[in-house]
Amino acid sequence: MLSQRAKRNLILCLLLRRRQKYAVRKNYRRFDAHPFFAKRGQFGAFAHVFPDLLKDNVKFFGYLRMTKRVFYKLLELIEPR
């Protein structure tokens, strides 16, 4: 049977380990900013980034919040005839 002090030390060690585990996970990031978005400042907000958006459906949706199909449908509706 563990003494009161041993139990307290064990609990403190487990809590400390848990805190360290979550601290490492919280600070982990693959990129500070995705390289795709880093080009925005270099080339311009839309005109030069759009060709890269067309290559990647996930980035396209993340940038414009719509699919390519919806984008082109809206473009068709607002284009001059």
PDB file of N, CA, C and O in Angstrom, chain B, residues numbered from 101:
ATOM      1  N   MET B 101       0.836  -1.171   0.000  1.00  0.00           N
ATOM      2  CA  MET B 101       0.000   0.000   0.000  1.00  0.00           C
ATOM      3  C   MET B 101       0.886   1.240   0.000  1.00  0.00           C
ATOM      4  O   MET B 101       1.888   1.296   0.713  1.00  0.00           O
ATOM      5  N   LEU B 102       0.514   2.231  -0.801  1.00  0.00           N
ATOM      6  CA  LEU B 102       1.286   3.463  -0.905  1.00  0.00           C
ATOM      7  C   LEU B 102       0.940   4.422   0.232  1.00  0.00           C
ATOM      8  O   LEU B 102      -0.201   4.502   0.687  1.00  0.00           O
ATOM      9  N   SER B 103       1.944   5.126   0.660  1.00  0.00           N
ATOM     10  CA  SER B 103       1.701   6.133   1.696  1.00  0.00           C
ATOM     11  C   SER B 103       1.014   7.348   1.069  1.00  0.00           C
ATOM     12  O   SER B 103       0.955   7.485  -0.152  1.00  0.00           O
ATOM     13  N   GLN B 104       0.504   8.211   1.920  1.00  0.00           N
ATOM     14  CA  GLN B 104      -0.161   9.431   1.463  1.00  0.00           C
ATOM     15  C   GLN B 104       0.785  10.274   0.629  1.00  0.00           C
ATOM     16  O   GLN B 104       0.391  10.831  -0.396  1.00  0.00           O
ATOM     17  N   ARG B 105       1.999  10.365   1.056  1.00  0.00           N
ATOM     18  CA  ARG B 105       3.003  11.175   0.347  1.00  0.00           C
ATOM     19  C   ARG B 105       3.320  10.578  -1.031  1.00  0.00           C
ATOM     20  O   ARG B 105       3.449  11.304  -2.017  1.00  0.00           O
ATOM     21  N   ALA B 106       3.442   9.266  -1.083  1.00  0.00           N
ATOM     22  CA  ALA B 106       3.730   8.587  -2.349  1.00  0.00           C
ATOM     23  C   ALA B 106       2.572   8.764  -3.334  1.00  0.00           C
ATOM     24  O   ALA B 106       2.791   8.966  -4.528  1.00  0.00           O
ATOM     25  N   LYS B 107       1.343   8.687  -2.826  1.00  0.00           N
ATOM     26  CA  LYS B 107       0.170   8.888  -3.684  1.00  0.00           C
ATOM     27  C   LYS B 107       0.152  10.308  -4.244  1.00  0.00           C
ATOM     28  O   LYS B 107      -0.105  10.520  -5.429  1.00  0.00           O
ATOM     29  N   ARG B 108       0.431  11.279  -3.369  1.00  0.00           N
ATOM     30  CA  ARG B 108       0.445  12.671  -3.801  1.00  0.00           C
ATOM     31  C   ARG B 108       1.515  12.904  -4.864  1.00  0.00           C
ATOM     32  O   ARG B 108       1.266  13.582  -5.862  1.00  0.00           O
ATOM     33  N   ASN B 109       2.711  12.340  -4.649  1.00  0.00           N
ATOM     34  CA  ASN B 109       3.797  12.484  -5.631  1.00  0.00           C
ATOM     35  C   ASN B 109       3.446  11.831  -6.957  1.00  0.00           C
ATOM     36  O   ASN B 109       3.765  12.365  -8.019  1.00  0.00           O
ATOM     37  N   LEU B 110       2.797  10.689  -6.899  1.00  0.00           N
ATOM     38  CA  LEU B 110       2.391   9.994  -8.124  1.00  0.00           C
ATOM     39  C   LEU B 110       1.370  10.831  -8.904  1.00  0.00           C
ATOM     40  O   LEU B 110       1.474  10.968 -10.123  1.00  0.00           O
ATOM     41  N   ILE B 111       0.402  11.379  -8.206  1.00  0.00           N
ATOM     42  CA  ILE B 111      -0.608  12.215  -8.854  1.00  0.00           C
ATOM     43  C   ILE B 111       0.031  13.457  -9.470  1.00  0.00           C
ATOM     44  O   ILE B 111      -0.309  13.840 -10.590  1.00  0.00           O
ATOM     45  N   LEU B 112       0.954  14.086  -8.746  1.00  0.00           N
ATOM     46  CA  LEU B 112       1.636  15.266  -9.271  1.00  0.00           C
ATOM     47  C   LEU B 112       2.452  14.930 -10.517  1.00  0.00           C
ATOM     48  O   LEU B 112       2.469  15.703 -11.475  1.00  0.00           O
ATOM     49  N   CYS B 113       3.116  13.801 -10.508  1.00  0.00           N
ATOM     50  CA  CYS B 113       3.898  13.379 -11.685  1.00  0.00           C
ATOM     51  C   CYS B 113       2.992  13.143 -12.891  1.00  0.00           C
ATOM     52  O   CYS B 113       3.314  13.549 -14.008  1.00  0.00           O
ATOM     53  N   LEU B 114       1.859  12.486 -12.656  1.00  0.00           N
ATOM     54  CA  LEU B 114       0.926  12.225 -13.757  1.00  0.00           C
ATOM     55  C   LEU B 114       0.346  13.526 -14.316  1.00  0.00           C
ATOM     56  O   LEU B 114       0.214  13.678 -15.531  1.00  0.00           O
ATOM     57  N   LEU B 115       0.004  14.454 -13.439  1.00  0.00           N
ATOM     58  CA  LEU B 115      -0.523  15.739 -13.910  1.00  0.00           C
ATOM     59  C   LEU B 115       0.529  16.524 -14.687  1.00  0.00           C
ATOM     60  O   LEU B 115       0.220  17.131 -15.713  1.00  0.00           O
ATOM     61  N   LEU B 116       1.765  16.515 -14.205  1.00  0.00           N
ATOM     62  CA  LEU B 116       2.844  17.202 -14.899  1.00  0.00           C
ATOM     63  C   LEU B 116       3.091  16.588 -16.271  1.00  0.00           C
ATOM     64  O   LEU B 116       3.282  17.305 -17.253  1.00  0.00           O
ATOM     65  N   ARG B 117       3.088  15.271 -16.333  1.00  0.00           N
ATOM     66  CA  ARG B 117       3.289  14.575 -17.616  1.00  0.00           C
ATOM     67  C   ARG B 117       2.172  14.924 -18.603  1.00  0.00           C
ATOM     68  O   ARG B 117       2.419  15.154 -19.787  1.00  0.00           O
ATOM     69  N   ARG B 118       0.946  14.958 -18.089  1.00  0.00           N
ATOM     70  CA  ARG B 118      -0.187  15.297 -18.943  1.00  0.00           C
ATOM     71  C   ARG B 118      -0.077  16.727 -19.471  1.00  0.00           C
ATOM     72  O   ARG B 118      -0.337  16.982 -20.647  1.00  0.00           O
ATOM     73  N   ARG B 119       0.307  17.652 -18.600  1.00  0.00           N
ATOM     74  CA  ARG B 119       0.459  19.048 -19.005  1.00  0.00           C
ATOM     75  C   ARG B 119       1.545  19.189 -20.073  1.00  0.00           C
ATOM     76  O   ARG B 119       1.368  19.939 -21.032  1.00  0.00           O
ATOM     77  N   GLN B 120       2.643  18.493 -19.924  1.00  0.00           N
ATOM     78  CA  GLN B 120       3.735  18.565 -20.898  1.00  0.00           C
ATOM     79  C   GLN B 120       3.300  17.969 -22.231  1.00  0.00           C
ATOM     80  O   GLN B 120       3.641  18.496 -23.290  1.00  0.00           O
ATOM     81  N   LYS B 121       2.560  16.889 -22.181  1.00  0.00           N
ATOM     82  CA  LYS B 121       2.080  16.241 -23.408  1.00  0.00           C
ATOM     83  C   LYS B 121       1.201  17.195 -24.215  1.00  0.00           C
ATOM     84  O   LYS B 121       1.370  17.314 -25.429  1.00  0.00           O
ATOM     85  N   TYR B 122       0.260  17.880 -23.550  1.00  0.00           N
ATOM     86  CA  TYR B 122      -0.623  18.797 -24.253  1.00  0.00           C
ATOM     87  C   TYR B 122       0.084  20.075 -24.677  1.00  0.00           C
ATOM     88  O   TYR B 122      -0.277  20.667 -25.693  1.00  0.00           O
ATOM     89  N   ALA B 123       1.075  20.507 -23.927  1.00  0.00           N
ATOM     90  CA  ALA B 123       1.830  21.713 -24.286  1.00  0.00           C
ATOM     91  C   ALA B 123       2.592  21.487 -25.582  1.00  0.00           C
ATOM     92  O   ALA B 123       2.642  22.380 -26.428  1.00  0.00           O
ATOM     93  N   VAL B 124       3.181  20.320 -25.752  1.00  0.00           N
ATOM     94  CA  VAL B 124       3.918  20.011 -26.982  1.00  0.00           C
ATOM     95  C   VAL B 124       2.957  19.945 -28.156  1.00  0.00           C
ATOM     96  O   VAL B 124       3.254  20.486 -29.222  1.00  0.00           O
ATOM     97  N   ARG B 125       1.838  19.309 -27.990  1.00  0.00           N
ATOM     98  CA  ARG B 125       0.867  19.169 -29.073  1.00  0.00           C
ATOM     99  C   ARG B 125       0.293  20.527 -29.466  1.00  0.00           C
ATOM    100  O   ARG B 125       0.084  20.795 -30.649  1.00  0.00           O
ATOM    101  N   LYS B 126       0.040  21.377 -28.484  1.00  0.00           N
ATOM    102  CA  LYS B 126      -0.556  22.678 -28.739  1.00  0.00           C
ATOM    103  C   LYS B 126       0.359  23.567 -29.576  1.00  0.00           C
ATOM    104  O   LYS B 126      -0.126  24.320 -30.420  1.00  0.00           O
ATOM    105  N   ASN B 127       1.663  23.497 -29.362  1.00  0.00           N
ATOM    106  CA  ASN B 127       2.604  24.371 -30.044  1.00  0.00           C
ATOM    107  C   ASN B 127       3.073  23.825 -31.393  1.00  0.00           C
ATOM    108  O   ASN B 127       3.789  24.513 -32.121  1.00  0.00           O
ATOM    109  N   TYR B 128       2.682  22.609 -31.730  1.00  0.00           N
ATOM    110  CA  TYR B 128       3.148  22.010 -32.975  1.00  0.00           C
ATOM    111  C   TYR B 128       2.359  22.568 -34.156  1.00  0.00           C
ATOM    112  O   TYR B 128       1.128  22.565 -34.158  1.00  0.00           O
ATOM    113  N   ARG B 129       3.082  23.040 -35.146  1.00  0.00           N
ATOM    114  CA  ARG B 129       2.480  23.445 -36.412  1.00  0.00           C
ATOM    115  C   ARG B 129       3.441  23.047 -37.520  1.00  0.00           C
ATOM    116  O   ARG B 129       4.660  23.142 -37.376  1.00  0.00           O
ATOM    117  N   ARG B 130       2.878  22.608 -38.604  1.00  0.00           N
ATOM    118  CA  ARG B 130       3.711  22.208 -39.727  1.00  0.00           C
ATOM    119  C   ARG B 130       4.339  23.429 -40.392  1.00  0.00           C
ATOM    120  O   ARG B 130       5.523  23.416 -40.727  1.00  0.00           O
ATOM    121  N   PHE B 131       3.554  24.476 -40.582  1.00  0.00           N
ATOM    122  CA  PHE B 131       4.023  25.726 -41.166  1.00  0.00           C
ATOM    123  C   PHE B 131       3.539  26.867 -40.282  1.00  0.00           C
ATOM    124  O   PHE B 131       2.512  26.735 -39.616  1.00  0.00           O
ATOM    125  N   ASP B 132       4.255  27.975 -40.265  1.00  0.00           N
ATOM    126  CA  ASP B 132       3.710  29.178 -39.647  1.00  0.00           C
ATOM    127  C   ASP B 132       2.551  29.670 -40.501  1.00  0.00           C
ATOM    128  O   ASP B 132       1.461  29.937 -39.995  1.00  0.00           O
ATOM    129  N   ALA B 133       2.794  29.785 -41.779  1.00  0.00           N
ATOM    130  CA  ALA B 133       1.755  30.071 -42.763  1.00  0.00           C
ATOM    131  C   ALA B 133       2.069  29.172 -43.949  1.00  0.00           C
ATOM    132  O   ALA B 133       3.235  28.991 -44.301  1.00  0.00           O
ATOM    133  N   HIS B 134       1.058  28.618 -44.556  1.00  0.00           N
ATOM    134  CA  HIS B 134       1.284  27.720 -45.686  1.00  0.00           C
ATOM    135  C   HIS B 134       2.006  28.493 -46.788  1.00  0.00           C
ATOM    136  O   HIS B 134       1.665  29.646 -47.052  1.00  0.00           O
ATOM    137  N   PRO B 135       2.994  27.882 -47.430  1.00  0.00           N
ATOM    138  CA  PRO B 135       3.734  28.571 -48.501  1.00  0.00           C
ATOM    139  C   PRO B 135       2.825  29.142 -49.592  1.00  0.00           C
ATOM    140  O   PRO B 135       3.148  30.160 -50.205  1.00  0.00           O
ATOM    141  N   PHE B 136       1.712  28.494 -49.824  1.00  0.00           N
ATOM    142  CA  PHE B 136       0.742  28.972 -50.808  1.00  0.00           C
ATOM    143  C   PHE B 136       0.294  30.392 -50.464  1.00  0.00           C
ATOM    144  O   PHE B 136       0.239  31.254 -51.341  1.00  0.00           O
ATOM    145  N   PHE B 137      -0.024  30.638 -49.197  1.00  0.00           N
ATOM    146  CA  PHE B 137      -0.498  31.949 -48.787  1.00  0.00           C
ATOM    147  C   PHE B 137       0.629  32.949 -48.631  1.00  0.00           C
ATOM    148  O   PHE B 137       0.382  34.155 -48.638  1.00  0.00           O
ATOM    149  N   ALA B 138       1.844  32.488 -48.492  1.00  0.00           N
ATOM    150  CA  ALA B 138       2.986  33.392 -48.391  1.00  0.00           C
ATOM    151  C   ALA B 138       3.191  34.144 -49.709  1.00  0.00           C
ATOM    152  O   ALA B 138       3.714  35.258 -49.708  1.00  0.00           O
ATOM    153  N   LYS B 139       2.785  33.546 -50.826  1.00  0.00           N
ATOM    154  CA  LYS B 139       2.944  34.194 -52.132  1.00  0.00           C
ATOM    155  C   LYS B 139       1.980  35.350 -52.339  1.00  0.00           C
ATOM    156  O   LYS B 139       2.177  36.160 -53.244  1.00  0.00           O
ATOM    157  N   ARG B 140       0.940  35.441 -51.515  1.00  0.00           N
ATOM    158  CA  ARG B 140      -0.044  36.517 -51.686  1.00  0.00           C
ATOM    159  C   ARG B 140       0.598  37.897 -51.628  1.00  0.00           C
ATOM    160  O   ARG B 140       0.328  38.750 -52.473  1.00  0.00           O
ATOM    161  N   GLY B 141       1.444  38.110 -50.633  1.00  0.00           N
ATOM    162  CA  GLY B 141       2.086  39.410 -50.489  1.00  0.00           C
ATOM    163  C   GLY B 141       3.057  39.710 -51.613  1.00  0.00           C
ATOM    164  O   GLY B 141       3.259  40.867 -51.981  1.00  0.00           O
ATOM    165  N   GLN B 142       3.650  38.671 -52.148  1.00  0.00           N
ATOM    166  CA  GLN B 142       4.647  38.832 -53.206  1.00  0.00           C
ATOM    167  C   GLN B 142       3.994  39.111 -54.553  1.00  0.00           C
ATOM    168  O   GLN B 142       4.492  39.943 -55.312  1.00  0.00           O
ATOM    169  N   PHE B 143       2.898  38.442 -54.866  1.00  0.00           N
ATOM    170  CA  PHE B 143       2.317  38.523 -56.198  1.00  0.00           C
ATOM    171  C   PHE B 143       1.019  39.308 -56.277  1.00  0.00           C
ATOM    172  O   PHE B 143       0.632  39.724 -57.369  1.00  0.00           O
ATOM    173  N   GLY B 144       0.346  39.521 -55.187  1.00  0.00           N
ATOM    174  CA  GLY B 144      -0.961  40.179 -55.215  1.00  0.00           C
ATOM    175  C   GLY B 144      -2.001  39.259 -54.634  1.00  0.00           C
ATOM    176  O   GLY B 144      -1.798  38.048 -54.538  1.00  0.00           O
ATOM    177  N   ALA B 145      -3.116  39.836 -54.247  1.00  0.00           N
ATOM    178  CA  ALA B 145      -4.106  39.076 -53.500  1.00  0.00           C
ATOM    179  C   ALA B 145      -4.814  38.021 -54.350  1.00  0.00           C
ATOM    180  O   ALA B 145      -5.060  36.919 -53.860  1.00  0.00           O
ATOM    181  N   PHE B 146      -5.137  38.310 -55.562  1.00  0.00           N
ATOM    182  CA  PHE B 146      -5.949  37.352 -56.305  1.00  0.00           C
ATOM    183  C   PHE B 146      -5.398  36.982 -57.674  1.00  0.00           C
ATOM    184  O   PHE B 146      -5.309  35.800 -58.004  1.00  0.00           O
ATOM    185  N   ALA B 147      -5.031  37.962 -58.462  1.00  0.00           N
ATOM    186  CA  ALA B 147      -4.711  37.726 -59.871  1.00  0.00           C
ATOM    187  C   ALA B 147      -3.604  36.696 -60.066  1.00  0.00           C
ATOM    188  O   ALA B 147      -3.668  35.893 -60.996  1.00  0.00           O
ATOM    189  N   HIS B 148      -2.605  36.708 -59.215  1.00  0.00           N
ATOM    190  CA  HIS B 148      -1.490  35.789 -59.395  1.00  0.00           C
ATOM    191  C   HIS B 148      -1.631  34.508 -58.590  1.00  0.00           C
ATOM    192  O   HIS B 148      -0.937  33.526 -58.853  1.00  0.00           O
ATOM    193  N   VAL B 149      -2.521  34.516 -57.617  1.00  0.00           N
ATOM    194  CA  VAL B 149      -2.720  33.334 -56.776  1.00  0.00           C
ATOM    195  C   VAL B 149      -3.775  32.413 -57.384  1.00  0.00           C
ATOM    196  O   VAL B 149      -3.754  31.208 -57.134  1.00  0.00           O
ATOM    197  N   PHE B 150      -4.677  32.949 -58.161  1.00  0.00           N
ATOM    198  CA  PHE B 150      -5.787  32.166 -58.699  1.00  0.00           C
ATOM    199  C   PHE B 150      -5.349  30.934 -59.489  1.00  0.00           C
ATOM    200  O   PHE B 150      -5.960  29.878 -59.324  1.00  0.00           O
ATOM    201  N   PRO B 151      -4.319  31.014 -60.340  1.00  0.00           N
ATOM    202  CA  PRO B 151      -3.899  29.785 -61.042  1.00  0.00           C
ATOM    203  C   PRO B 151      -3.469  28.674 -60.079  1.00  0.00           C
ATOM    204  O   PRO B 151      -3.706  27.496 -60.350  1.00  0.00           O
ATOM    205  N   ASP B 152      -2.845  29.038 -58.965  1.00  0.00           N
ATOM    206  CA  ASP B 152      -2.480  28.023 -57.974  1.00  0.00           C
ATOM    207  C   ASP B 152      -3.717  27.457 -57.287  1.00  0.00           C
ATOM    208  O   ASP B 152      -3.755  26.275 -56.946  1.00  0.00           O
ATOM    209  N   LEU B 153      -4.721  28.291 -57.083  1.00  0.00           N
ATOM    210  CA  LEU B 153      -5.960  27.823 -56.472  1.00  0.00           C
ATOM    211  C   LEU B 153      -6.642  26.790 -57.354  1.00  0.00           C
ATOM    212  O   LEU B 153      -7.216  25.824 -56.851  1.00  0.00           O
ATOM    213  N   LEU B 154      -6.583  26.983 -58.653  1.00  0.00           N
ATOM    214  CA  LEU B 154      -7.235  26.053 -59.579  1.00  0.00           C
ATOM    215  C   LEU B 154      -6.614  24.657 -59.537  1.00  0.00           C
ATOM    216  O   LEU B 154      -7.272  23.675 -59.880  1.00  0.00           O
ATOM    217  N   LYS B 155      -5.375  24.567 -59.125  1.00  0.00           N
ATOM    218  CA  LYS B 155      -4.685  23.274 -59.069  1.00  0.00           C
ATOM    219  C   LYS B 155      -5.074  22.445 -57.852  1.00  0.00           C
ATOM    220  O   LYS B 155      -4.905  21.226 -57.857  1.00  0.00           O
ATOM    221  N   ASP B 156      -5.590  23.084 -56.818  1.00  0.00           N
ATOM    222  CA  ASP B 156      -5.863  22.391 -55.562  1.00  0.00           C
ATOM    223  C   ASP B 156      -7.280  22.711 -55.081  1.00  0.00           C
ATOM    224  O   ASP B 156      -7.567  23.841 -54.685  1.00  0.00           O
ATOM    225  N   ASN B 157      -8.160  21.711 -55.117  1.00  0.00           N
ATOM    226  CA  ASN B 157      -9.562  21.912 -54.741  1.00  0.00           C
ATOM    227  C   ASN B 157      -9.730  22.335 -53.282  1.00  0.00           C
ATOM    228  O   ASN B 157     -10.589  23.159 -52.969  1.00  0.00           O
ATOM    229  N   VAL B 158      -8.923  21.781 -52.403  1.00  0.00           N
ATOM    230  CA  VAL B 158      -9.029  22.115 -50.980  1.00  0.00           C
ATOM    231  C   VAL B 158      -8.644  23.569 -50.745  1.00  0.00           C
ATOM    232  O   VAL B 158      -9.332  24.283 -50.015  1.00  0.00           O
ATOM    233  N   LYS B 159      -7.548  24.013 -51.359  1.00  0.00           N
ATOM    234  CA  LYS B 159      -7.120  25.406 -51.206  1.00  0.00           C
ATOM    235  C   LYS B 159      -8.115  26.357 -51.863  1.00  0.00           C
ATOM    236  O   LYS B 159      -8.372  27.443 -51.345  1.00  0.00           O
ATOM    237  N   PHE B 160      -8.675  25.956 -52.996  1.00  0.00           N
ATOM    238  CA  PHE B 160      -9.688  26.770 -53.677  1.00  0.00           C
ATOM    239  C   PHE B 160     -10.873  26.999 -52.746  1.00  0.00           C
ATOM    240  O   PHE B 160     -11.325  28.130 -52.564  1.00  0.00           O
ATOM    241  N   PHE B 161     -11.362  25.927 -52.167  1.00  0.00           N
ATOM    242  CA  PHE B 161     -12.512  26.041 -51.271  1.00  0.00           C
ATOM    243  C   PHE B 161     -12.149  26.845 -50.016  1.00  0.00           C
ATOM    244  O   PHE B 161     -12.954  27.648 -49.543  1.00  0.00           O
ATOM    245  N   GLY B 162     -10.966  26.637 -49.485  1.00  0.00           N
ATOM    246  CA  GLY B 162     -10.543  27.368 -48.302  1.00  0.00           C
ATOM    247  C   GLY B 162     -10.400  28.860 -48.546  1.00  0.00           C
ATOM    248  O   GLY B 162     -10.658  29.664 -47.650  1.00  0.00           O
ATOM    249  N   TYR B 163      -9.998  29.231 -49.733  1.00  0.00           N
ATOM    250  CA  TYR B 163      -9.780  30.640 -50.066  1.00  0.00           C
ATOM    251  C   TYR B 163     -11.091  31.344 -50.410  1.00  0.00           C
ATOM    252  O   TYR B 163     -11.334  32.464 -49.962  1.00  0.00           O
ATOM    253  N   LEU B 164     -11.933  30.688 -51.203  1.00  0.00           N
ATOM    254  CA  LEU B 164     -13.162  31.328 -51.693  1.00  0.00           C
ATOM    255  C   LEU B 164     -14.431  30.851 -50.995  1.00  0.00           C
ATOM    256  O   LEU B 164     -15.494  31.444 -51.180  1.00  0.00           O
ATOM    257  N   ARG B 165     -14.335  29.798 -50.202  1.00  0.00           N
ATOM    258  CA  ARG B 165     -15.480  29.238 -49.488  1.00  0.00           C
ATOM    259  C   ARG B 165     -16.599  28.788 -50.429  1.00  0.00           C
ATOM    260  O   ARG B 165     -17.784  28.895 -50.114  1.00  0.00           O
ATOM    261  N   MET B 166     -16.191  28.289 -51.578  1.00  0.00           N
ATOM    262  CA  MET B 166     -17.140  27.705 -52.525  1.00  0.00           C
ATOM    263  C   MET B 166     -16.368  26.774 -53.450  1.00  0.00           C
ATOM    264  O   MET B 166     -15.152  26.894 -53.602  1.00  0.00           O
ATOM    265  N   THR B 167     -17.087  25.850 -54.063  1.00  0.00           N
ATOM    266  CA  THR B 167     -16.457  24.931 -55.001  1.00  0.00           C
ATOM    267  C   THR B 167     -16.209  25.642 -56.330  1.00  0.00           C
ATOM    268  O   THR B 167     -16.733  26.727 -56.579  1.00  0.00           O
ATOM    269  N   LYS B 168     -15.411  25.014 -57.164  1.00  0.00           N
ATOM    270  CA  LYS B 168     -15.148  25.593 -58.490  1.00  0.00           C
ATOM    271  C   LYS B 168     -16.432  25.695 -59.306  1.00  0.00           C
ATOM    272  O   LYS B 168     -16.647  26.668 -60.028  1.00  0.00           O
ATOM    273  N   ARG B 169     -17.281  24.676 -59.180  1.00  0.00           N
ATOM    274  CA  ARG B 169     -18.536  24.660 -59.937  1.00  0.00           C
ATOM    275  C   ARG B 169     -19.404  25.854 -59.557  1.00  0.00           C
ATOM    276  O   ARG B 169     -19.955  26.525 -60.430  1.00  0.00           O
ATOM    277  N   VAL B 170     -19.529  26.121 -58.274  1.00  0.00           N
ATOM    278  CA  VAL B 170     -20.336  27.259 -57.810  1.00  0.00           C
ATOM    279  C   VAL B 170     -19.688  28.568 -58.245  1.00  0.00           C
ATOM    280  O   VAL B 170     -20.387  29.497 -58.648  1.00  0.00           O
ATOM    281  N   PHE B 171     -18.369  28.653 -58.168  1.00  0.00           N
ATOM    282  CA  PHE B 171     -17.662  29.865 -58.576  1.00  0.00           C
ATOM    283  C   PHE B 171     -17.939  30.188 -60.042  1.00  0.00           C
ATOM    284  O   PHE B 171     -18.280  31.320 -60.386  1.00  0.00           O
ATOM    285  N   TYR B 172     -17.790  29.181 -60.898  1.00  0.00           N
ATOM    286  CA  TYR B 172     -18.012  29.433 -62.327  1.00  0.00           C
ATOM    287  C   TYR B 172     -19.480  29.718 -62.638  1.00  0.00           C
ATOM    288  O   TYR B 172     -19.778  30.457 -63.576  1.00  0.00           O
ATOM    289  N   LYS B 173     -20.400  29.140 -61.863  1.00  0.00           N
ATOM    290  CA  LYS B 173     -21.822  29.439 -62.053  1.00  0.00           C
ATOM    291  C   LYS B 173     -22.097  30.903 -61.693  1.00  0.00           C
ATOM    292  O   LYS B 173     -22.814  31.593 -62.417  1.00  0.00           O
ATOM    293  N   LEU B 174     -21.532  31.378 -60.581  1.00  0.00           N
ATOM    294  CA  LEU B 174     -21.689  32.785 -60.208  1.00  0.00           C
ATOM    295  C   LEU B 174     -21.040  33.707 -61.235  1.00  0.00           C
ATOM    296  O   LEU B 174     -21.600  34.746 -61.587  1.00  0.00           O
ATOM    297  N   LEU B 175     -19.874  33.328 -61.707  1.00  0.00           N
ATOM    298  CA  LEU B 175     -19.188  34.124 -62.726  1.00  0.00           C
ATOM    299  C   LEU B 175     -20.040  34.235 -63.982  1.00  0.00           C
ATOM    300  O   LEU B 175     -20.134  35.302 -64.588  1.00  0.00           O
ATOM    301  N   GLU B 176     -20.656  33.129 -64.365  1.00  0.00           N
ATOM    302  CA  GLU B 176     -21.531  33.125 -65.544  1.00  0.00           C
ATOM    303  C   GLU B 176     -22.727  34.069 -65.345  1.00  0.00           C
ATOM    304  O   GLU B 176     -23.174  34.712 -66.294  1.00  0.00           O
ATOM    305  N   LEU B 177     -23.234  34.147 -64.132  1.00  0.00           N
ATOM    306  CA  LEU B 177     -24.398  34.999 -63.864  1.00  0.00           C
ATOM    307  C   LEU B 177     -24.068  36.488 -63.868  1.00  0.00           C
ATOM    308  O   LEU B 177     -24.925  37.309 -64.195  1.00  0.00           O
ATOM    309  N   ILE B 178     -22.842  36.844 -63.510  1.00  0.00           N
ATOM    310  CA  ILE B 178     -22.516  38.268 -63.417  1.00  0.00           C
ATOM    311  C   ILE B 178     -21.719  38.803 -64.607  1.00  0.00           C
ATOM    312  O   ILE B 178     -21.510  40.012 -64.714  1.00  0.00           O
ATOM    313  N   GLU B 179     -21.276  37.926 -65.495  1.00  0.00           N
ATOM    314  CA  GLU B 179     -20.520  38.378 -66.664  1.00  0.00           C
ATOM    315  C   GLU B 179     -21.414  39.210 -67.576  1.00  0.00           C
ATOM    316  O   GLU B 179     -22.600  38.920 -67.738  1.00  0.00           O
ATOM    317  N   PRO B 180     -20.833  40.239 -68.163  1.00  0.00           N
ATOM    318  CA  PRO B 180     -21.623  41.002 -69.145  1.00  0.00           C
ATOM    319  C   PRO B 180     -21.905  40.139 -70.367  1.00  0.00           C
ATOM    320  O   PRO B 180     -21.094  39.301 -70.760  1.00  0.00           O
ATOM    321  N   ARG B 181     -23.057  40.361 -70.950  1.00  0.00           N
ATOM    322  CA  ARG B 181     -23.437  39.531 -72.108  1.00  0.00           C
ATOM    323  C   ARG B 181     -23.125  40.194 -73.406  1.00  0.00           C
ATOM    324  O   ARG B 181     -23.384  39.625 -74.467  1.00  0.00           O
TER     325      ARG B 181
END
